[in-house]
Amino acid sequence: MRILTARILCVGLLLVGGMVAMPAQARDISCRMTYSLKGWSLFYQTARGSGVVTCDNGQSLRVSIETKGGGLTIGKSEIHDGHGRFAGVRDIRDVLGAYATAEAHAGVVRSSAAQVLVKGNVTLALAGTGEGWDLGIAFGKFVIKAD
């Protein structure tokens, strides 16, 4: 009986010790991006740009942006005042990588755009205003890299 009681006590201490040693669940941080983007499309779609990601935990990161895709699309556009909001981020480096895109677009001269992109658990909501003209449907990827 003493051996059983001692074993139960040891197992209990290990479990309590294990709970104390386990790190707390990391919380999501709020990150935003400001960016500019310039590109063209003629069946193949491409654009390049740059931006800055800042998070509520004080982290900041300069990034380059590249989009590539294709579809039934034609145009030329430039976004001057782009804003993005990330969700599902635990560290600023979680924003880096390739996001899947699908879009239908039509615009002449002054235009605005909004889009939600997904990469695993991270989502990116984009909105921006700019100029140019475009028409079509395209699929592709939106890639964010550290500068």
C-alpha positions in Angstrom: 0.0 0.0 0.0 2.9 2.4 0.8 4.5 1.7 -2.6 1.2 2.4 -4.4 0.7 5.6 -2.4 4.3 6.7 -3.1 3.9 6.0 -6.8 0.6 7.9 -7.0 2.3 10.8 -5.2 5.3 10.7 -7.6 3.0 10.6 -10.7 1.0 13.5 -9.2 4.1 15.6 -8.6 5.3 14.8 -12.2 2.0 15.9 -13.6 1.9 19.1 -11.6 5.6 19.8 -12.4 4.9 19.2 -16.1 2.0 21.7 -16.0 4.1 24.3 -14.4 7.0 23.7 -16.9 4.7 23.9 -20.0 4.9 27.4 -21.7 1.7 29.4 -21.8 -0.1 29.3 -25.2 1.4 32.1 -27.3 -1.2 34.7 -28.2 -1.8 36.1 -31.7 -0.4 39.5 -32.4 -2.0 42.2 -34.5 0.1 43.1 -37.6 -0.6 45.6 -40.4 1.1 46.3 -43.7 1.4 49.5 -45.8 2.5 48.9 -49.3 2.7 50.0 -52.9 2.4 47.7 -56.0 2.8 48.2 -59.7 2.2 45.7 -62.5 0.6 44.6 -65.7 -1.3 41.6 -67.2 -2.0 40.1 -70.5 -3.1 36.5 -69.8 -0.1 36.4 -67.5 -0.3 38.7 -64.5 2.7 40.1 -62.6 3.4 43.0 -60.2 6.1 44.1 -57.8 6.2 46.4 -54.9 7.4 47.0 -51.4 6.0 47.7 -47.9 6.4 47.7 -44.2 4.8 45.3 -41.7 4.4 46.6 -38.1 3.0 44.6 -35.2 1.4 45.6 -31.9 4.3 43.9 -30.0 6.8 46.4 -31.5 8.2 44.3 -34.3 8.7 45.9 -37.7 9.9 44.5 -41.0 10.5 45.9 -44.5 9.2 43.6 -47.2 9.2 43.1 -50.9 6.0 42.0 -52.6 5.6 40.0 -55.9 2.4 38.7 -57.5 2.2 36.2 -60.3 -0.7 34.5 -61.9 -2.7 34.0 -65.0 -6.2 33.8 -66.5 -8.4 35.8 -68.7 -6.9 39.2 -67.8 -5.5 42.3 -69.4 -4.4 45.6 -67.9 -1.9 47.8 -66.1 -2.3 49.2 -62.6 -0.5 50.8 -59.7 -1.5 50.9 -56.0 -0.1 53.8 -54.1 -1.9 53.6 -50.8 -2.2 49.9 -49.9 -3.1 48.7 -46.5 -3.2 45.1 -45.2 -4.3 43.5 -41.9 -3.0 40.1 -40.9 -4.8 37.5 -38.7 -3.4 34.3 -37.2 0.1 35.7 -36.6 2.2 34.7 -33.6 5.5 36.2 -34.8 6.2 38.8 -37.5 8.0 36.2 -39.7 4.6 34.3 -40.0 3.6 37.0 -42.5 6.3 35.9 -45.0 5.6 33.4 -47.7 3.1 32.8 -50.6 -0.6 33.5 -50.3 -3.1 32.0 -52.7 -5.1 34.5 -54.8 -8.2 34.5 -56.9 -9.7 37.7 -58.2 -12.1 39.2 -60.6 -11.3 42.8 -61.5 -12.4 45.7 -63.6 -11.3 49.3 -63.4 -10.4 52.4 -65.4 -8.2 55.4 -64.4 -8.9 55.7 -60.6 -9.6 52.3 -59.0 -9.7 50.6 -55.6 -9.3 47.0 -54.7 -10.0 44.7 -51.7 -9.0 41.1 -51.4 -8.6 38.4 -48.7 -5.6 36.0 -49.1 -4.8 32.8 -47.1 -1.6 31.1 -46.2 -2.1 28.2 -43.8 -3.5 29.7 -40.6 -2.5 33.3 -41.6 -5.0 35.5 -43.5 -4.3 38.8 -45.1 -7.0 41.3 -45.9 -5.8 43.9 -48.5 -7.3 47.2 -49.5 -5.8 49.9 -51.7 -6.4 52.7 -54.1 -4.5 53.5 -57.3 -4.7 54.1 -60.9 -4.6 52.2 -64.2 -7.0 49.9 -66.1 -7.7 46.2 -65.9 -10.3 43.7 -66.8 -10.5 39.9 -66.2 -10.3 37.0 -63.9 -7.0 35.7 -62.5 -5.6 33.1 -60.2 -2.1 33.1 -58.7 0.0 33.9 -55.7 1.0 36.9 -53.6 4.5 36.5 -52.2 5.9 38.5 -49.3 9.7 38.4 -48.6 11.9 40.1 -46.1 14.1 42.8 -47.5 
